[in-house]
Amino acid sequence: MWAYVKRSDGKTEEREFPAGVYIEIGDILEDGSVIIDLPYTDDLDDDAESPDLYDD
């Protein structure tokens, strides 16, 4: 997973996180950096479930 982070010195960078790590925008990392964006691809995961819009 890739995320854009803002470092404590004010610079932004893109970082890669290992699979299985759950992060959200606004999370503060151990080095003091803050998650500012999580770019997602247009592809859906194969295991993702789409919600039913209508109940019968």
N, C-alpha and C positions, 0 to 999 in steps of 0.2 A: 504494500500500500504506500502511496506517495502522499505527502502533505506539504503544504507551505507553512513555514514557521517564521516567526519574527524573533530574532535573537535579542538578548538583553542590551546589545549595543545599537539596536534600532535597524539593523540590516535584516533583509528577508532572504530566505533560501528554501530550496526544495530538498526534502529528506525522504529517504525510503525507510519504511518500518517493516519488520518481519510479519509474515502471515500470522493471523491469530491475535495480533495486537489491536485492541479496541481504543481508538482515540476519537475525540470530538473537537469541533471548533471551540476555542477558549481554554482547552486543557493546557496546563502548565507542565512542562517537562522538567526532568531532574536538573538540567543545566540552566533553567530559568527562561528558556524559550517558550513561546506561546503559539499554539496551533491557530493559524488565521484562515486557512482554506483547505478543503479536502476535494481535490478534483476527482470526479468520477467519470468513468467511460460511459458511453451510450449503451454498451452491451450489458444485459442483465446476467446475473449469475445463473447457472443451470439449476441450482438448488433454491433459487428465490421463488417465493410463492406470490402470485398476484392476487390481491384481494377480490372477493366477489362483490360486484357493485349492486346486485339485486338479489333479494331473497325471494324465493317462490313460496 
